Amino acid sequence: MSYPRILPLEKGYNFRELGGYQTISGQQVKWHKVIRAAQLNDLSDADLNWLNEYGLQLIIDFRSPEEKAAAPDRVPAKSRYQFLPVFAIDETKNSIAPQALLNELRRDPDGHKQMIQVYRNLISDAHAQQTYRQFFAYLLSNEAAERSLLFHCTAGKDRTGIGAALFLGALGVPLTQITADYLLTQQASAKQFALNMAQVEAYPGITAAQVAGVRDLMSVYPEYLETAWTTINELAGSLSGYLHDYLQLSSQDITNLKKIYLTD
């Protein structure tokens, strides 16, 4: 049985199934096991009921303490919640107040350059590595059939995007498909992105360079993910080396992960 890729929630955006992707070995990622998402604070009661019926069991929150405090998750009744910040602060700037964001962009309007550095940090920062190590521990505990795990940040694209990329890569999904999933954020967040950009463009005194900087901060581009993969290769020579040396996943862990998440 298959499911919609972009989940039909009323108030949530960028909620997506990770099932159905093909691996290099010809297997398929199981549906109904893993969801990637943006923030959960605006979910409607109908959304919470939908996720309950979907079998959601565990929510992993990658946001910073400040983001969590400002916009607490709405958690479905049948789900457990685990706070697992990737960074101590929101380096992606997706939660920053408009005035503060503009002040930063006045100092350096190059949002693209800032995001390239964020993606290096997502791979090389010791705290981020520890978080993704724990993320895989939760993935390895999600053994029950038809039970789903959800992980998210604020926009569901950077911290969540790297979590999804590492997960799919560990299963043997090719990088071309991982990149396609990563870029699907633009479609899954199109309405929210348009609203955000309209607010930014209407801000008094904002310059074209600042608008472009915000757009780059809020978007996903192939070179962002390419930066992460380049950093992985620089650190460990390969994704498998990175998973083993930096996230401390054993060969047995990878075997178990594939048993849980791939079709026979």
C-alpha positions as CSV (number, residue, x, y, z in Angstrom):
1,M,0.0,0.0,0.0
2,S,1.3,3.5,-0.8
3,Y,0.5,6.8,0.8
4,P,0.7,10.4,-0.4
5,R,4.2,11.9,-0.4
6,I,3.0,15.3,0.9
7,L,0.7,14.6,3.8
8,P,-2.8,16.3,3.6
9,L,-2.8,18.3,6.8
10,E,-4.9,21.4,7.4
11,K,-2.3,23.5,9.2
12,G,1.0,21.8,8.9
13,Y,3.3,22.4,5.9
14,N,6.2,20.4,4.5
15,F,4.9,17.2,6.2
16,R,6.2,14.3,4.0
17,E,6.4,10.6,3.9
18,L,9.8,9.1,3.3
19,G,8.5,5.7,2.1
20,G,8.6,4.5,-1.4
21,Y,12.2,5.5,-2.4
22,Q,14.2,2.9,-4.2
23,T,17.7,1.8,-3.0
24,I,20.7,0.9,-5.1
25,S,20.0,-2.8,-4.2
26,G,16.5,-2.5,-5.7
27,Q,14.6,-2.6,-2.4
28,Q,12.1,0.1,-1.3
29,V,11.8,2.2,1.8
30,K,8.7,1.1,3.6
31,W,5.7,3.4,3.7
32,H,4.1,4.4,7.0
33,K,7.3,4.4,9.0
34,V,9.0,7.8,8.9
35,I,7.7,11.4,8.4
36,R,9.8,14.5,8.0
37,A,8.1,17.9,8.8
38,A,8.2,21.5,9.6
39,Q,6.9,23.0,12.9
40,L,3.9,21.4,14.7
41,N,2.7,24.3,16.8
42,D,-0.1,25.3,14.4
43,L,-1.6,21.9,13.8
44,S,-5.4,21.7,14.0
45,D,-7.3,19.2,16.1
46,A,-8.2,17.4,12.8
47,D,-4.4,17.2,12.0
48,L,-3.7,15.7,15.4
49,N,-6.4,13.1,14.9
50,W,-5.1,12.4,11.4
51,L,-1.6,11.7,12.8
52,N,-3.0,9.5,15.5
53,E,-4.9,7.4,13.0
54,Y,-1.7,7.3,10.8
55,G,0.1,5.5,13.7
56,L,2.4,8.2,14.8
57,Q,4.3,7.1,17.9
58,L,7.3,9.4,18.4
59,I,8.0,13.0,17.6
60,I,11.7,14.2,17.5
61,D,12.1,18.0,17.7
62,F,15.4,19.2,16.2
63,R,14.8,22.9,17.0
64,S,16.7,25.1,19.5
65,P,15.5,25.7,23.0
66,E,14.4,29.2,22.0
67,E,12.4,27.9,19.1
68,K,10.7,25.3,21.3
69,A,9.8,27.9,23.9
70,A,8.4,30.3,21.3
71,A,6.3,27.7,19.5
72,P,5.7,24.5,21.5
73,D,4.7,21.4,19.5
74,R,1.1,20.2,19.5
75,V,1.6,16.5,20.2
76,P,-1.0,13.9,19.2
77,A,-2.4,11.9,22.1
78,K,-0.8,8.7,21.1
79,S,2.7,10.1,20.5
80,R,5.7,10.5,22.7
81,Y,7.7,13.7,22.3
82,Q,11.6,13.9,22.4
83,F,13.4,17.2,22.3
84,L,16.7,16.7,20.5
85,P,18.2,20.1,19.4
86,V,20.7,20.0,16.6
87,F,22.1,23.4,17.5
88,A,22.0,25.4,20.7
89,I,20.6,28.3,18.6
90,D,18.8,28.4,15.3
91,E,21.7,28.8,12.9
92,T,19.4,28.4,9.9
93,K,17.6,31.7,11.0
94,N,14.2,30.3,10.1
95,S,12.8,31.2,13.5
96,I,14.3,34.7,13.8
97,A,12.1,37.8,14.2
98,P,11.8,39.9,11.0
99,Q,13.5,43.0,12.5
100,A,16.4,40.9,13.9
101,L,16.8,39.1,10.6
102,L,16.9,42.4,8.7
103,N,19.5,43.7,11.1
104,E,21.7,40.7,10.4
105,L,21.2,41.0,6.6
106,R,22.2,44.7,6.8
107,R,25.6,43.5,8.1
108,D,25.9,40.7,5.6
109,P,23.1,40.3,3.0
110,D,24.6,37.1,1.5
111,G,22.1,34.6,2.7
112,H,23.4,32.0,0.3
113,K,26.9,32.2,1.8
114,Q,25.4,31.9,5.3
115,M,23.5,28.8,4.4
116,I,26.6,27.1,2.9
117,Q,28.3,27.6,6.3
118,V,25.2,26.2,8.1
119,Y,25.4,23.0,6.0
120,R,29.1,22.6,6.8
121,N,28.2,23.0,10.5
122,L,25.3,20.4,10.3
123,I,27.9,17.8,9.3
124,S,31.1,18.9,11.2
125,D,29.7,20.4,14.5
126,A,30.2,17.9,17.4
127,H,26.8,18.7,19.0
128,A,25.0,18.1,15.7
129,Q,26.8,14.8,15.3
130,Q,25.7,13.8,18.7
131,T,22.1,14.7,17.9
132,Y,22.1,12.7,14.7
133,R,23.7,9.8,16.5
134,Q,20.8,9.8,19.0
135,F,18.4,10.3,16.1
136,F,19.6,7.0,14.6
137,A,19.2,5.3,18.0
138,Y,15.5,6.3,17.9
139,L,15.2,5.1,14.3
140,L,16.6,1.8,15.3
141,S,14.0,1.5,18.1
142,N,11.1,2.0,15.7
143,E,10.6,-1.7,14.9
144,A,6.8,-2.1,15.2
145,A,5.0,-2.5,11.9
146,E,2.7,0.4,10.8
147,R,4.1,2.7,13.4
148,S,5.6,6.0,12.4
149,L,8.3,8.3,13.7
150,L,8.3,12.0,12.9
151,F,11.2,14.4,13.0
152,H,11.1,18.1,12.4
153,C,12.6,21.5,12.9
154,T,11.0,24.9,12.1
155,A,10.9,25.0,8.3
156,G,11.6,21.3,7.9
157,K,14.3,21.8,5.3
158,D,17.8,22.2,6.8
159,R,18.3,20.3,10.1
160,T,15.4,18.0,9.0
161,G,16.8,17.9,5.5
162,I,20.1,16.6,6.7
163,G,18.4,14.1,9.0
164,A,16.4,12.7,6.1
165,A,19.5,12.7,3.8
166,L,21.6,10.7,6.4
167,F,18.7,8.3,7.0
168,L,18.0,7.6,3.3
169,G,21.8,7.4,2.5
170,A,22.3,4.9,5.3
171,L,19.6,2.7,3.7
172,G,21.3,2.9,0.3
173,V,19.0,5.4,-1.5
174,P,21.2,7.0,-4.2
175,L,22.2,10.6,-3.8
176,T,20.2,11.7,-6.9
177,Q,17.0,10.6,-5.2
178,I,18.1,12.0,-1.8
179,T,18.6,15.4,-3.6
180,A,15.2,15.1,-5.2
181,D,13.5,14.5,-1.8
182,Y,15.5,17.5,-0.4
183,L,14.4,19.8,-3.1
184,L,10.7,18.7,-2.7
185,T,10.6,21.2,0.2
186,Q,10.0,24.0,-2.4
187,Q,6.8,22.4,-3.5
188,A,5.7,21.2,-0.1
189,S,6.3,24.7,1.4
190,A,5.2,26.8,-1.5
191,K,2.2,28.5,0.1
192,Q,4.1,29.3,3.4
193,F,7.1,30.5,1.4
194,A,5.0,32.9,-0.6
195,L,3.4,34.3,2.5
196,N,6.8,34.7,4.2
197,M,8.3,36.4,1.2
198,A,5.3,38.7,0.8
199,Q,5.8,39.9,4.4
200,V,9.5,40.4,3.8
201,E,9.0,42.4,0.6
202,A,6.5,44.7,2.3
203,Y,8.8,45.5,5.1
204,P,9.6,49.3,5.1
205,G,13.1,50.2,3.8
206,I,14.1,46.7,2.8
207,T,16.5,46.5,-0.1
208,A,16.6,44.1,-3.1
209,A,19.8,42.6,-1.7
210,Q,18.1,41.9,1.7
211,V,15.1,40.4,0.0
212,A,17.4,38.1,-2.0
213,G,19.2,37.2,1.3
214,V,16.0,36.2,3.0
215,R,15.0,34.1,-0.1
216,D,18.3,32.2,0.1
217,L,17.8,31.6,3.8
218,M,14.3,30.3,3.3
219,S,15.0,28.2,0.2
220,V,16.7,24.9,-0.6
221,Y,19.3,24.7,-3.4
222,P,21.2,21.6,-4.6
223,E,24.5,23.3,-3.6
224,Y,23.4,23.4,0.0
225,L,23.1,19.6,0.1
226,E,26.2,19.3,-2.1
227,T,28.1,21.2,0.6
228,A,27.0,18.7,3.3
229,W,28.1,15.8,1.1
230,T,31.5,17.4,0.3
231,T,32.0,17.9,4.1
232,I,31.2,14.3,4.7
233,N,33.7,13.2,2.2
234,E,36.4,15.6,3.5
235,L,35.9,14.3,7.1
236,A,35.4,10.6,6.5
237,G,36.0,9.8,2.8
238,S,32.4,8.5,2.3
239,L,29.0,8.5,3.8
240,S,29.5,5.0,5.2
241,G,32.8,6.2,6.8
242,Y,31.0,9.2,8.3
243,L,28.1,7.1,9.7
244,H,30.7,4.7,11.3
245,D,33.3,7.2,12.5
246,Y,31.3,10.2,13.4
247,L,27.8,8.8,14.2
248,Q,29.1,5.6,15.6
249,L,26.9,3.3,13.6
250,S,28.2,-0.3,13.4
251,S,27.7,-2.6,10.5
252,Q,25.1,-4.4,12.6
253,D,23.3,-1.1,13.1
254,I,23.1,-0.5,9.4
255,T,21.9,-4.1,8.8
256,N,19.2,-3.6,11.5
257,L,18.2,-0.2,10.0
258,K,17.7,-1.8,6.6
259,K,15.7,-4.7,8.2
260,I,13.3,-2.2,9.8
261,Y,12.9,0.3,7.0
262,L,13.3,-1.7,3.7
263,T,11.0,-4.2,2.0
264,D,12.3,-7.7,1.6
